[in-house]
Amino acid sequence: MDWKLEKPLTWRKLVGFIRVLGLIFFISQANAASGMAVHDDCMLKFMELKAKRTHRFIVYKIEEEQKQVIVEKLGEPAQSYEDFTASLPADECRYAVYDFDFVTEENVQKSKIFFIAWSPDTSKVRNKMIYASSKDSFKRELDGIQVELQATDPTEMGLDVIRSRAC
């Protein structure tokens, strides 16, 4: 096999090739990040929230060293929405599930399970990338999510937003 180039390789082509390789590496790293394992406790606690209503909310965290999603905090059934929002860090991403109780216009008591992807503007780019690339595969594990919400600051997930999305 003859490996001669038909045209000489210029410096510009070499730099372009290196950039393409860098982009391929970046994409493969993002895809590797999306392969986060889900700790069994995540599913167990979600099933407890959904079926038994033993939790008002669950905050999930990605442990990068262990390459898995874990339960960071559980909210007691009596805790409020303000307790939930206070449990989210101001400068780090998290996934969360919130069981929202409300009364319809027909005076019927209902609840909806919200999946919230919390990605504050102040969090690091790497943190945002890892959470964004893992979100869909993690959310698929939680069978029973009724509403998805993505928030970058507290106003995007205020109680008024939750109420409007529940109805």
Contacts in CASP RR format, 6 or more apart in sequence:
PFRMAT RR
TARGET T0000
AUTHOR 0000-0000-0000
METHOD contacts of the structure
MODEL  1
MDWKLEKPLTWRKLVGFIRVLGLIFFISQANAASGMAVHDDCMLKFMELK
AKRTHRFIVYKIEEEQKQVIVEKLGEPAQSYEDFTASLPADECRYAVYDF
DFVTEENVQKSKIFFIAWSPDTSKVRNKMIYASSKDSFKRELDGIQVELQ
ATDPTEMGLDVIRSRAC
30 129 0 8 1.000
30 133 0 8 1.000
31 133 0 8 1.000
33 129 0 8 1.000
33 130 0 8 1.000
33 133 0 8 1.000
33 134 0 8 1.000
34 133 0 8 1.000
34 134 0 8 1.000
34 136 0 8 1.000
34 137 0 8 1.000
35 67 0 8 1.000
35 134 0 8 1.000
35 137 0 8 1.000
36 62 0 8 1.000
36 67 0 8 1.000
36 68 0 8 1.000
36 69 0 8 1.000
36 130 0 8 1.000
36 134 0 8 1.000
36 137 0 8 1.000
36 138 0 8 1.000
37 66 0 8 1.000
37 67 0 8 1.000
37 68 0 8 1.000
37 69 0 8 1.000
38 68 0 8 1.000
38 69 0 8 1.000
38 138 0 8 1.000
38 141 0 8 1.000
39 68 0 8 1.000
39 69 0 8 1.000
39 70 0 8 1.000
39 71 0 8 1.000
41 70 0 8 1.000
41 71 0 8 1.000
42 58 0 8 1.000
42 60 0 8 1.000
42 69 0 8 1.000
42 70 0 8 1.000
42 71 0 8 1.000
42 141 0 8 1.000
42 142 0 8 1.000
43 141 0 8 1.000
43 142 0 8 1.000
45 55 0 8 1.000
45 58 0 8 1.000
45 71 0 8 1.000
45 74 0 8 1.000
46 58 0 8 1.000
46 97 0 8 1.000
46 142 0 8 1.000
48 54 0 8 1.000
48 55 0 8 1.000
49 55 0 8 1.000
49 56 0 8 1.000
49 57 0 8 1.000
49 58 0 8 1.000
49 97 0 8 1.000
49 99 0 8 1.000
49 113 0 8 1.000
50 99 0 8 1.000
50 113 0 8 1.000
50 144 0 8 1.000
53 77 0 8 1.000
53 99 0 8 1.000
54 77 0 8 1.000
55 74 0 8 1.000
55 75 0 8 1.000
55 76 0 8 1.000
55 77 0 8 1.000
55 99 0 8 1.000
56 75 0 8 1.000
56 76 0 8 1.000
56 77 0 8 1.000
56 78 0 8 1.000
56 79 0 8 1.000
56 83 0 8 1.000
56 84 0 8 1.000
56 98 0 8 1.000
56 99 0 8 1.000
57 73 0 8 1.000
57 74 0 8 1.000
57 75 0 8 1.000
57 79 0 8 1.000
57 84 0 8 1.000
57 87 0 8 1.000
57 96 0 8 1.000
57 97 0 8 1.000
57 98 0 8 1.000
57 99 0 8 1.000
58 71 0 8 1.000
58 73 0 8 1.000
58 74 0 8 1.000
58 75 0 8 1.000
58 96 0 8 1.000
58 97 0 8 1.000
59 71 0 8 1.000
59 72 0 8 1.000
59 73 0 8 1.000
59 74 0 8 1.000
59 87 0 8 1.000
59 88 0 8 1.000
59 94 0 8 1.000
59 95 0 8 1.000
59 96 0 8 1.000
60 69 0 8 1.000
60 70 0 8 1.000
60 71 0 8 1.000
60 72 0 8 1.000
60 94 0 8 1.000
60 95 0 8 1.000
60 96 0 8 1.000
60 97 0 8 1.000
60 138 0 8 1.000
61 69 0 8 1.000
61 70 0 8 1.000
61 71 0 8 1.000
61 72 0 8 1.000
61 94 0 8 1.000
62 68 0 8 1.000
62 69 0 8 1.000
62 70 0 8 1.000
62 93 0 8 1.000
62 130 0 8 1.000
62 131 0 8 1.000
62 134 0 8 1.000
63 69 0 8 1.000
63 70 0 8 1.000
64 130 0 8 1.000
69 95 0 8 1.000
69 134 0 8 1.000
69 138 0 8 1.000
72 94 0 8 1.000
73 87 0 8 1.000
75 83 0 8 1.000
75 84 0 8 1.000
75 87 0 8 1.000
81 98 0 8 1.000
81 100 0 8 1.000
81 158 0 8 1.000
81 159 0 8 1.000
81 162 0 8 1.000
84 96 0 8 1.000
84 98 0 8 1.000
85 154 0 8 1.000
85 157 0 8 1.000
85 158 0 8 1.000
88 94 0 8 1.000
88 96 0 8 1.000
88 118 0 8 1.000
89 120 0 8 1.000
90 120 0 8 1.000
90 122 0 8 1.000
91 120 0 8 1.000
91 122 0 8 1.000
91 123 0 8 1.000
92 120 0 8 1.000
92 123 0 8 1.000
92 127 0 8 1.000
93 117 0 8 1.000
93 118 0 8 1.000
93 119 0 8 1.000
93 120 0 8 1.000
93 123 0 8 1.000
93 127 0 8 1.000
93 128 0 8 1.000
93 130 0 8 1.000
93 131 0 8 1.000
94 118 0 8 1.000
94 131 0 8 1.000
95 115 0 8 1.000
95 116 0 8 1.000
95 117 0 8 1.000
95 118 0 8 1.000
95 131 0 8 1.000
95 135 0 8 1.000
95 138 0 8 1.000
95 139 0 8 1.000
96 115 0 8 1.000
96 116 0 8 1.000
96 118 0 8 1.000
97 113 0 8 1.000
97 114 0 8 1.000
97 115 0 8 1.000
97 116 0 8 1.000
97 142 0 8 1.000
97 145 0 8 1.000
98 113 0 8 1.000
98 114 0 8 1.000
98 116 0 8 1.000
98 162 0 8 1.000
99 111 0 8 1.000
99 112 0 8 1.000
99 113 0 8 1.000
99 114 0 8 1.000
100 111 0 8 1.000
100 112 0 8 1.000
100 113 0 8 1.000
100 114 0 8 1.000
100 162 0 8 1.000
100 166 0 8 1.000
101 109 0 8 1.000
101 110 0 8 1.000
101 111 0 8 1.000
102 109 0 8 1.000
102 110 0 8 1.000
102 111 0 8 1.000
102 112 0 8 1.000
102 163 0 8 1.000
102 166 0 8 1.000
102 167 0 8 1.000
103 109 0 8 1.000
103 110 0 8 1.000
104 110 0 8 1.000
104 167 0 8 1.000
110 166 0 8 1.000
112 146 0 8 1.000
112 147 0 8 1.000
112 166 0 8 1.000
113 144 0 8 1.000
113 145 0 8 1.000
113 146 0 8 1.000
113 147 0 8 1.000
114 145 0 8 1.000
114 146 0 8 1.000
114 147 0 8 1.000
114 148 0 8 1.000
114 149 0 8 1.000
114 162 0 8 1.000
114 165 0 8 1.000
114 166 0 8 1.000
115 139 0 8 1.000
115 142 0 8 1.000
115 145 0 8 1.000
115 147 0 8 1.000
115 148 0 8 1.000
115 149 0 8 1.000
116 148 0 8 1.000
116 149 0 8 1.000
116 150 0 8 1.000
116 151 0 8 1.000
116 157 0 8 1.000
117 131 0 8 1.000
117 132 0 8 1.000
117 135 0 8 1.000
117 148 0 8 1.000
117 149 0 8 1.000
117 150 0 8 1.000
117 151 0 8 1.000
118 151 0 8 1.000
118 157 0 8 1.000
119 128 0 8 1.000
119 131 0 8 1.000
119 132 0 8 1.000
119 150 0 8 1.000
119 151 0 8 1.000
119 152 0 8 1.000
120 152 0 8 1.000
120 153 0 8 1.000
121 152 0 8 1.000
121 153 0 8 1.000
139 145 0 8 1.000
139 148 0 8 1.000
147 165 0 8 1.000
147 166 0 8 1.000
149 156 0 8 1.000
149 157 0 8 1.000
149 161 0 8 1.000
149 162 0 8 1.000
149 165 0 8 1.000
150 156 0 8 1.000
151 157 0 8 1.000
155 161 0 8 1.000
END
